[in-house]
Amino acid sequence: MAESFGNSFTIVEVTADDLPADEPTKQLWIAFAKPSQALTLVLAAVPEGWTAEVVFQPLTQEQQRMFEELNLKPGDVYRLPK
């Protein structure tokens, strides 16, 4: 039986190792999944060799509304704008 992705958003910080010097080396991504799954989902979406870690911080009501407006489905990931 497949494991459920859950019903919460997880923020993941990604560190890029091959971007031009004028680009930020860190990115924030959102995953509609449990923290244990979010890391794997985001790493699958970024280039090989990049690293990621879950950011454990409570979401504000504004962030929660913004993420809900993205209409993400369980298991979806989205790179947050700069």
Contact map, one row per residue, 1 for C-alpha under 8 A:
1110000000000000000000000000000000000000000000000000000000000000000000000000000000
1111000000000000000000000000000000000000000000000000000000000000000000000000000000
1111100000000000000000000000000000000000000000000000000000000000000000000000000000
0111110000000000000000000000000000000000000000000000000000000000000000000000000000
0011111000000000000000000000000111001000000000000000000000000000000000000110000000
0001111100000000000000000000000111000000000000000000000000000000000000000100000000
0000111110000000000000000000000111000000000000000000000000000000000000000100000000
0000011111000000000000000000000111000000000000000000000000000000000000000000000000
0000001111100000000000000000011111000000000000000000000000000000001000000000000000
0000000111110000000000000000011111100100000000000000011100000000000000000000000000
0000000011111000000000000001111000000000000000000000011100000000000000000000000000
0000000001111100000000000001111000000110010000000001111000000000000000000000000000
0000000000111110000000000111100000000000000000000001111000000000000000000000000000
0000000000011111000000000111100000000000000000000111100000000000000000000000000000
0000000000001111100000001110000000000000000000000111000000000000000000000000000000
0000000000000111111000001110000000000000000000001110000000000000000000000000000000
0000000000000011111000001000000000000000000000001100000000000000000000000000000000
0000000000000001111100000000000000000000000000000000000000000000000000000000000000
0000000000000001111110111000000000000000000000000000000000000000000000000000000000
0000000000000000011111100000000000000000000000000000000000000000000000000000000000
0000000000000000001111110000000000000000000000000000000000000000000000000000000000
0000000000000000000111110000000000000000000000000000000000000000000000000000000000
0000000000000000001111111000000000000000000000000000000000000000000000000000000000
0000000000000000001011111110000000000000000000000000000000000000000000000000000000
0000000000000011101000111110000000000000000000000000000000000000000000000000000000
0000000000001111000000011111000000000000000000000000000000000000000000000000000000
0000000000001111000000011111100000000000000000000000000000000000000000000000001101
0000000000111100000000000111110000000000000000000000000000000000000000000000001110
0000000000111100000000000011111000000000010000000000000000000000000000000000111100
0000000011110000000000000001111100000000000000000000000000000000000000000000111100
0000000011110000000000000000111110000100110000000000000000000000000000000011110000
0000111111000000000000000000011111000100000000000000000000000000000000011111100000
0000111111000000000000000000001111101100000000000000000000000000000000000111000000
0000111111000000000000000000000111111100000000000000000000000000000000000000000000
0000000001000000000000000000000011111110000000000000010000000000000000000000000000
0000000000000000000000000000000001111111000000000000000000000000000000000000000000
0000100000000000000000000000000011111111100000000000000000000000000000000000000000
0000000001010000000000000000001111111111110000000000010000000000000000000010100000
0000000000010000000000000000000000111111111000000001110000000000000000000000000000
0000000000000000000000000000000000011111111100000000000000000000000000000000000000
0000000000000000000000000000001000001111111110000000000000000000000000000011100000
0000000000010000000000000000101000000111111111000001000000000000000000000000100000
0000000000000000000000000000000000000011111111110111000000000000000000000000000000
0000000000000000000000000000000000000001111111100000000000000000000000000000000000
0000000000000000000000000000000000000000111111100000000000000000000000000000100000
0000000000000000000000000000000000000000011111110100000000000000000000000000000000
0000000000000000000000000000000000000000001111111100000000000000000000000000000000
0000000000000000000000000000000000000000001001111100000000000000000000000000000000
0000000000000001100000000000000000000000000000111110000000000000000000000000000000
0000000000000111100000000000000000000000001001111111000000000000000000000000000000
0000000000000111000000000000000000000000001000001111100000000000000000000000000000
0000000000011110000000000000000000000010011000000111110000000000000000000000000000
0000000000011100000000000000000000000010000000000011111000000000000000000000000000
0000000001111000000000000000000000100110000000000001111100000000000000000000000000
0000000001111000000000000000000000000000000000000000111110000000000000000000000000
0000000001100000000000000000000000000000000000000000011111000000000000000000000000
0000000000000000000000000000000000000000000000000000001111100000000000000000000000
0000000000000000000000000000000000000000000000000000000111110000000000000000000000
0000000000000000000000000000000000000000000000000000000011111111000000000000000000
0000000000000000000000000000000000000000000000000000000001111111000000000000000000
0000000000000000000000000000000000000000000000000000000000111111100000000000000000
0000000000000000000000000000000000000000000000000000000000111111110000000000000000
0000000000000000000000000000000000000000000000000000000000111111111000000000000000
0000000000000000000000000000000000000000000000000000000000111111111100000000000000
0000000000000000000000000000000000000000000000000000000000001111111110000000000000
0000000000000000000000000000000000000000000000000000000000000111111111000000000000
0000000010000000000000000000000000000000000000000000000000000011111111110000000000
0000000000000000000000000000000000000000000000000000000000000001111111110000000000
0000000000000000000000000000000000000000000000000000000000000000111111100000000000
0000000000000000000000000000000000000000000000000000000000000000011111110000000000
0000000000000000000000000000000000000000000000000000000000000000001111111000000000
0000000000000000000000000000000100000000000000000000000000000000001101111101100000
0000000000000000000000000000000100000000000000000000000000000000000000111111000000
0000111000000000000000000000000110000000000000000000000000000000000000011111000000
0000100000000000000000000000001110000100100000000000000000000000000000001111100000
0000000000000000000000000000001110000000100000000000000000000000000000011111110000
0000000000000000000000000000111100000100110010000000000000000000000000010011111000
0000000000000000000000000000111000000000000000000000000000000000000000000001111100
0000000000000000000000000011110000000000000000000000000000000000000000000000111110
0000000000000000000000000011110000000000000000000000000000000000000000000000011111
0000000000000000000000000001000000000000000000000000000000000000000000000000001111
0000000000000000000000000010000000000000000000000000000000000000000000000000000111
